[in-house]
């Protein structure tokens, strides 16, 4: 298992395949295992790197004062550790917010951006009422006793999720650490990266599930499309928020074609 240390925090990641680097950043209550359908399929053409963000999976816990810039700094260290030059960097949901901050801090590490069912932070993409509702729901979830903590994120799928996806999400959810999740959600509530979007100069793929209920195509994906100069929007019909595991074949095909065109 490769890993890199950043200010005492160990950040673990998986690395498979050969070719141009493709770095994958997962969302909340998940870890590198979220990307098994991508690491298994895309490693024939790319060096696929899937991290466990700080506070998730095999990586160290985060302190309560950890910031979005700190998450991005750790992701930059992973890209540098892979040592293959600028990477195609993909972020799903909350992971896309981290990827955007990575671009703000280290644009030279990013060959292309692939933003999947994501946000410019909750504050940057959702209404104030929706942000309050999600924050209150998160507080209720985090307030339960440790032995009863079972994080859930409703609205991840458009229809009945694949059985394997349910199993995988259950395993990752059981491994979620409440304090690290509290820190992450606090960052997400306050994040607003709208100012960055017009400054993005690299080719950017916006990959969305048509029926994403957590980050709707309209208005969120359209917000990105209007603001980012070199953005292309691809919508996967009938698919929800976790498009990479609900529809891995069209998802992987779209990612492959985009990265191949810009490698």
N, C-alpha and C positions, 0 to 999 in steps of 0.2 A: 504494500500500500504506500504510494508516494504521499509525502506530507511536507509542509513548509511551516516554519514558525514565524509569527509576526508579533513582536512585543510580548512574547511569552505565551501566545495563543497558538496551539497547533491546529493547522488546517489540513485536513485529509482530502484526498481526491483519488478518483479512479482514472486510469489512462489506458486506452486500448487503440490499436490500429496504427496506421502510418499514413502520412500525407499532411496537407495543410491543417493547422490546429482549429478545432471546433470546440469551444468551451461552453458548458451548459450550467446554468444557475437555476436551481429549483425554487419552488414557492414555500409558503409557510406550512408547518407540520409535515414536512417532507425532508428528503435527503437525496443523495446521489442515486439511490435505487429507483427514484421516479423516472429516470431516463434509461432504464433497461431496454425498452423498445428501440431507443436511438443508438445506444452503444453497441447493441447486437447487430444492427443493420448498417450503420454508417461507417463502421471501422474499416470497411474495405477500401474506402477512398479518403478518409480523414483520420487524423489523430484526435480521437474524441476524448475530451476531459470533462468529467462530471464531479463537481466538488460537493463536499458536505460543508455547508456554510458554518461559520462559527456559531456554536450553540446547537448544532444538529449532527446526527449520525455519529461518526467517529471523531469529530472535531471537538476542541475544548469548549467549555462554557464561556459565555460572554459576561462582562461586568454590567451592572445596571446602567452605567453611563455610556455604553457603547452607542455609536452614532452611525448614520448612513455612510458617512465618509470612512468610518472604520471598517464596515463591511466591504466597501469598495476597495479599500487599501489591501485587505486580505485577498480579495479576488485578483487584484493586480499582482500580488506576490505569487499566486498560483500560475498566472499566465507567464510571468517571468521565469518561474521554476521550470515550466515545460520547455522554455528556451527554443522555440521554433519561430519566433518573430510575431508580428501582429496576427491576431486570431479573429476568426469569426466567433462572435460572442452572442449567445442566445440566453434569454431569460424568460421564464414562465411566471406569470402572476407577480408576486412580490420580487421574485428573482429578476424580472425585467426592470424594476425600480433600481435595484442594486447595479445592474448592468449599465443603466443610464448614468448613474453616479460614477461608475468606473470610467465611462467615456469622458465625463467632465474632468476628472482628475488626471487620467492617463490616456488621452486620445491616441497617442502613438502605439499603444498596445492593441488597438482595435482596427481590424481590417473591414469588418462589416458588423452591423447590429441586426439581430433577429429578435424582435419584441413580440412575445406571444401572450395574448390574453392578459395584458398587464395594465399598469397604471403609471402616470407621472406622479406617484404617491397618491394615497387616498385623497388628501387635501387638494392635490393637483388635478384629479380626474373625476371626483364624485361630488355630489351636492353636500352642503353642510349637514343637512338632515340625515343623509345616508351615512356620512362619516360618523355622526353621533350614534346612530343606530348600531353600526358595526362595532364601535368602541364599547358601547354598553353591553352588547352581546359577548364581546371578548372578556370584559370584566366579570360578567356572570360565570363564564366558563372557567376563568382563572381563580375565582373565589372559592371553588369547591375544595374539600380536603384533598391532600396529596394522593391518598389511596383511591379517590374517586375521580381524579383528573383524567378526562378522556376528550381531548380536543376534537372538535368537529368544525367543518367548514361547509355549510349547506350550499346547494346550487352548483356543485362541481361538474355535474353531467347533465346533458340535455335529456337523455332517456335513461333506461335501465342500464347501469354501468356493467361492463364486463366483469365476470366473476373473479378473474385474476386481478383486475384493477381494485376491486373491493378488498381482496385479501392483502394486496400490497399496501394499500392506503391504511388498512387496519394495523398492519405491522409497524409502519412508519409512525402512525399516530400514537401507538403505544410507547414508542421510544422518544416522543417529544418531551422536552424538559420545560416545566412551567415557567421558571424564572427567565430562561432564555427566550421563550415565546413572548413573555410580557415585554421584554426589552424590544424585541422585533416589532411587536404590534404598536408600541409607543412611537417607534421611529416611523412606522408606516402611516399612522394617523396624522403625523405632523409633516410628512414629506410633501413637497410641492416643487416639481422639476419643470414646470411649464416654461420657465425662462431659458432652459437649456435647449429645448426642442428645435427652435429655428437655427441654432448654432451647430447642429449636427451636420457634418460634411461627408460622412461615409455612406455608402449604399445601405439602406435600411429596409428590412422585410418586416411588415406587420402581418402576423399570422394569427387569425382569430377564428374561434368557433362561432358559427352563425347564431347559435342560441345561447351564447355565454350570458348567464344571468348575473354573474358577479362583476364582470367588466364588459358591459354591452358594446356591441359593434357601434351602435349609435347611442350615446355620443362619443364613447371613449376612443375607439379605433379611429373614428373620423377626426377626432381632435389631433391625434398623432399624424394622420395623413395630411391634414391641412397645415400643420406646423413644421414638419420635417421636410427639408427641401428635396431629398432624394429617396423618399419613401414610396414603397409599393405595398398595397394592401391585398392579401389573399384571404378569402373567407371560406372556411370549410363547411359545406352545407349540413345542417341537421346536427351539429356538434356543439358541445358545451365548453365549459371553462378549461378543463384539463384535456385539451385537444390532443396532446402528445400521446396519451394512453387510451383515449376514447377512439381515436382514429389514427393509429400509428402509420398505416401505409400511406395515405395521402399526406400526412404530416411529414413523414420522412422524405417522401418524394419531393415535396415543395422545398424543404430545407436543402436537400442534396442539389437540386437544380439551381437554387439561388447561390449557394456557396461555390458550386462549380463555376458558375458564371463570373464570380468575382475573386477567384483564387489566382 
